Amino acid sequence: MSRDGKMNPSEDRILLAHGSGGELGHQLVASIFARNFHNPIIQPLDDAAVISEDGGRWAFTTDSYVVTPVFFPGGDIGRLAVCGTVNDLSMSGAQPLYLSVGFIIEEGFSLPDLKRIVESMQRTADEAGVAIITGDTKVVNRGAADGIFINTAGIGRVPPGIHISGHNARPGDKVLVSGTLGDHGVAILSAREGLDFSTALVSDCAPLNHLVEKLIAASPHIHCLRDPTRGGLSSTLNEIARQSGVGVWVEENRIPIREEVKGACELLGFEPWNLANEGKLVAIVEAGAAETILREMKSHPLGRDAAIIGEVKDSPPGKVVLRIPIGSTRLMDMLVGEPLPRIC
């Protein structure tokens, strides 16, 4: 594909990297899905669509989960599915209410494992305070689904006066993250490849809606929220920079990263800001409100390691600049593909 998002006729096959949340995935969305499904509601391309109906505003989102392995340190595909959809609703400022769930199950999949996954989904729904109210089940031939795939969709209510979007970043805003980055990516990698990093590191998989409610109650000056899942922090900030037409500047030494994650990344040649997270958020807020919002984050169990990591500037528009400790800078580019596919 070309850099302007157009499909190259000679590249007529889907690659694994198209589902990574990186540059190829964004080109696929722009060139096929957004172009053909174009309408005012889908146009913002935020984590959830916001619909105005009968005097109220509602957020609606859907996602599919193909993570391997289906059980990993700190979670499983069921918990991941509920958290992912709850979090996508929360990133619009919505209060998640109801979920649907669809299962595609391969013939021969273990019934005890299915029961374990479903029970995990219900526990996570209870934790988030949402109800799973409808669903569907399909069984496919052995070898056609790699065990189990799950789709979830969700709907939530957007409170009056809340207008949070990736299009709202403004020069002067501050960039915050709610905690350490890369935990989920390294936990999945260690489980998938049988690697021993001599650590008890687990996935950060968690529902963020209660944290978001706390932040919104503390300040009306939150412009953007996004959970840095596939493609990690780098893809998330590049998305916001492009949507808002601004430059985002990040201080490398302010990004909270566990020593275990740093060590794994050094060993494997990854950058921690490119790895997926499933229980963290990025917030872009007015500068005057940043310290207040940071205090609220730190007072919540899911935000203890929160930090202000950068700011929004006029330039370079649509780009993310990483300032490294020695004082020089480089672009924090969106990767072509996720370094670890099937992460969620």
C-alpha positions in Angstrom: 0.0 0.0 0.0 1.1 3.6 -0.6 1.6 6.1 2.2 -1.6 7.9 1.2 -3.7 4.9 2.2 -4.4 3.6 -1.4 -4.2 -0.1 -2.1 -1.4 -1.2 -4.4 -2.9 -3.5 -7.0 0.1 -5.8 -6.8 -0.5 -6.3 -3.1 -3.8 -8.2 -3.2 -3.5 -10.3 -0.1 -4.1 -9.7 3.6 -1.0 -10.0 5.8 -1.0 -10.7 9.5 0.4 -7.2 10.0 -2.9 -5.8 8.6 -4.5 -6.7 12.0 -1.7 -5.3 14.1 -2.9 -1.8 14.8 0.1 -0.4 13.0 0.5 1.5 9.8 -0.7 -1.4 7.5 -3.8 -1.7 9.7 -4.6 2.0 9.4 -4.1 1.9 5.6 -6.5 -1.0 5.4 -9.1 0.8 7.4 -8.7 4.0 5.3 -8.6 2.4 1.9 -11.4 -0.2 2.3 -13.5 0.0 5.4 -13.8 3.8 6.1 -14.1 4.5 2.4 -17.0 2.1 1.9 -18.8 2.5 5.2 -18.5 6.3 5.2 -21.1 8.2 7.2 -21.0 11.0 9.8 -21.2 8.7 12.8 -18.2 6.5 11.7 -16.2 9.4 10.4 -14.3 10.4 13.6 -12.8 6.8 13.8 -12.6 6.9 17.6 -12.7 3.8 19.7 -16.5 4.0 19.9 -19.1 5.6 17.8 -21.2 8.3 19.6 -24.9 8.4 18.6 -27.4 11.1 19.6 -30.9 9.8 20.0 -34.0 11.0 21.9 -32.1 13.8 23.6 -29.4 11.5 24.9 -26.0 10.4 23.6 -24.9 6.8 23.4 -21.6 5.1 22.6 -21.4 1.9 20.7 -18.4 -0.3 19.9 -17.4 -3.8 18.8 -14.2 -5.8 18.8 -13.0 -9.3 18.2 -10.4 -11.3 20.2 -8.1 -13.9 18.7 -5.3 -13.9 21.4 -3.0 -16.9 21.7 -2.7 -18.5 24.1 -6.2 -18.1 25.4 -5.0 -18.4 29.0 -2.0 -16.2 30.0 -0.6 -14.7 33.2 -3.1 -12.2 34.5 -6.0 -13.1 32.3 -7.6 -15.1 29.5 -9.4 -14.4 26.3 -12.8 -14.0 28.1 -11.5 -11.3 30.5 -9.7 -9.6 27.7 -12.9 -9.5 25.6 -15.0 -7.8 28.3 -12.2 -5.4 29.4 -11.5 -4.4 25.8 -15.1 -3.5 25.0 -15.7 -1.8 28.3 -12.5 0.2 27.8 -13.3 1.3 24.2 -16.7 2.7 25.5 -14.9 4.4 28.4 -12.5 6.2 26.1 -15.4 8.2 24.7 -16.3 9.2 28.3 -19.3 6.8 28.3 -20.6 4.8 31.2 -20.6 1.2 29.8 -24.0 -0.6 30.4 -24.6 -3.6 28.2 -22.5 -6.1 26.2 -23.2 -8.8 23.6 -20.9 -11.8 23.1 -20.3 -14.0 20.1 -18.3 -17.2 20.2 -16.7 -19.0 17.2 -15.5 -22.3 18.6 -13.4 -24.9 16.9 -14.6 -28.5 16.9 -12.7 -30.4 19.7 -12.3 -27.4 22.0 -12.3 -28.3 25.6 -15.6 -27.9 27.4 -13.9 -27.3 30.8 -11.8 -24.5 29.1 -15.0 -23.0 27.6 -16.7 -23.0 31.0 -13.6 -21.4 32.5 -13.6 -18.6 29.9 -17.3 -17.9 30.3 -17.1 -17.8 34.1 -14.1 -15.3 33.7 -16.2 -13.1 31.5 -19.0 -13.0 34.0 -16.6 -12.1 36.9 -15.1 -9.3 34.8 -18.6 -8.0 33.8 -19.5 -7.9 37.5 -16.2 -6.1 38.2 -17.0 -3.5 35.6 -20.7 -3.2 36.5 -22.0 -4.2 33.1 -24.5 -6.9 31.9 -24.0 -9.4 29.1 -27.5 -9.4 27.6 -27.3 -11.2 24.3 -25.0 -13.5 22.3 -24.4 -16.1 19.7 -22.4 -19.3 19.3 -21.0 -20.9 16.1 -18.9 -24.1 15.8 -16.5 -24.6 12.9 -14.6 -27.5 11.6 -11.5 -28.7 13.4 -8.5 -26.5 12.4 -10.7 -23.6 11.2 -10.5 -21.3 14.3 -7.4 -22.1 16.4 -9.5 -23.0 19.4 -11.8 -20.1 20.1 -12.5 -16.6 18.9 -14.7 -14.1 20.7 -16.6 -11.0 19.5 -18.0 -8.5 21.9 -20.1 -5.4 21.3 -21.1 -2.8 23.9 -23.3 0.2 24.5 -22.9 2.9 27.1 -24.4 6.3 28.0 -22.4 9.5 27.4 -23.0 11.9 30.2 -24.2 15.4 29.3 -21.4 17.9 28.5 -18.8 15.1 27.7 -17.2 15.4 24.3 -14.0 13.4 24.3 -12.4 12.5 21.0 -9.0 11.9 19.3 -9.8 15.1 17.3 -9.7 17.4 20.4 -5.9 17.6 21.3 -4.8 21.2 21.3 -1.3 22.9 21.5 -0.4 23.3 25.2 -2.2 20.2 26.4 -0.4 17.7 28.5 -0.1 14.0 27.8 -0.6 11.5 30.7 -0.5 7.7 30.9 -2.2 5.8 33.7 0.7 3.4 34.4 3.5 1.2 33.2 3.6 0.2 29.6 4.2 -3.1 27.8 3.1 -5.4 30.7 0.5 -7.2 28.6 2.8 -7.7 25.6 5.6 -9.2 27.6 3.2 -11.4 29.6 1.7 -12.8 26.3 5.1 -13.3 24.8 6.4 -15.2 27.8 3.3 -17.5 27.8 3.3 -18.0 24.0 7.0 -18.8 23.6 7.7 -20.4 27.0 10.2 -17.7 27.8 11.4 -17.3 31.4 12.3 -13.7 32.3 12.7 -14.6 35.9 9.7 -12.4 36.8 6.1 -12.7 38.0 5.0 -10.1 35.4 1.3 -10.5 34.4 -1.0 -8.8 32.0 -2.5 -5.5 33.0 -5.9 -6.6 31.6 -8.5 -4.6 33.6 -11.7 -2.6 33.1 -11.0 1.1 33.1 -14.5 2.5 33.4 -14.4 3.3 37.1 -11.0 5.1 36.7 -12.4 7.2 33.8 -15.6 8.1 35.8 -13.3 9.3 38.6 -11.2 11.5 36.2 -14.3 13.0 34.5 -15.8 13.8 37.9 -12.5 15.5 38.9 -12.2 17.7 35.8 -14.1 18.8 32.7 -10.9 19.5 30.8 -10.1 16.1 29.4 -9.8 16.4 25.6 -8.8 12.9 24.5 -8.8 9.4 26.0 -7.4 6.3 24.4 -6.4 2.8 25.6 -3.0 1.9 23.9 -3.8 -1.7 22.9 -2.5 -3.0 19.6 0.5 -0.9 18.5 1.0 0.4 22.0 1.7 4.0 23.0 3.4 4.9 19.7 0.3 4.0 17.5 -2.1 5.6 19.9 -0.2 8.9 20.0 0.3 8.9 16.2 -3.5 8.3 15.8 -4.3 11.3 18.0 -1.6 13.5 16.3 -3.1 12.7 12.9 -6.7 13.2 14.0 -6.1 16.5 15.6 -3.4 17.8 13.2 -0.9 18.5 16.0 2.5 17.4 17.1 2.9 15.3 20.2 6.2 15.5 22.1 7.1 12.8 24.6 9.9 12.6 27.2 11.4 9.1 27.1 12.6 9.2 30.7 9.1 10.0 31.9 7.4 7.0 30.4 6.7 4.5 33.2 8.1 1.0 32.3 8.8 -1.9 34.6 12.4 -3.1 34.8 11.2 -6.6 33.7 9.7 -5.1 30.6 12.8 -3.0 29.8 14.9 -6.2 30.2 12.7 -8.2 27.9 12.7 -5.5 25.3 16.5 -5.1 25.4 16.8 -8.9 25.0 14.4 -9.2 22.1 15.0 -5.9 20.3 11.6 -4.3 21.0 10.6 -0.8 22.1 8.3 -0.9 25.1 6.1 1.9 23.7 5.3 -0.4 20.7 3.9 -3.2 22.9 0.2 -3.7 23.6 -1.5 -2.8 26.9 -4.9 -3.9 28.1 -5.4 -1.9 31.3 -3.8 1.5 30.7 -5.1 4.7 29.2 -3.6 7.8 27.6 -5.2 11.1 28.5 -4.6 14.5 26.8 -5.8 17.3 29.0 -5.6 21.0 29.4 -2.3 22.0 31.0 -3.9 23.7 33.9 -5.8 20.6 34.8 -3.0 18.1 34.4 -1.8 18.0 38.0 -5.3 17.6 39.3 -6.0 14.7 36.9 -2.7 13.1 37.7 -3.5 13.1 41.4 -6.9 11.5 40.7 -5.2 8.8 38.6 -2.7 8.0 41.3 -5.4 7.7 43.9 -7.0 4.9 42.0 -5.5 1.3 42.1 -5.3 1.2 38.3 -3.4 4.6 38.2 -0.8 4.2 40.9 2.1 4.5 38.4 0.6 7.4 36.4 2.8 10.1 34.9 2.8 13.2 32.8 5.0 12.2 29.8 4.7 15.0 27.4 2.8 17.8 25.7 1.0 18.8 22.5 2.5 21.4 20.2 1.7 23.0 16.9 4.3 21.0 15.0 5.3 18.8 13.5 1.6 18.2 12.6 0.5 14.6 12.6 3.8 13.4 14.1 5.1 12.2 17.5 8.5 13.3 18.7 10.4 11.4 21.3 13.0 13.3 23.3 15.7 10.9 24.5 17.7 11.4 27.8 20.8 12.8 26.1 18.8 15.7 24.7 18.3 14.8 21.1 15.0 13.8 19.5 13.7 11.3 17.0 10.3 10.5 15.6 8.2 7.9 17.4 6.8 6.3 14.3 3.8 4.0 14.0 5.1 0.6 13.2 4.1 -1.1 10.0 2.9 -4.1 12.1 2.7 -5.2 15.7 6.0 -6.9 16.8 3.8 -9.6 18.4 0.7 -10.5 16.4 -2.5 -11.9 17.9 -1.9 -10.0 21.1 -5.6 -9.4 21.8 
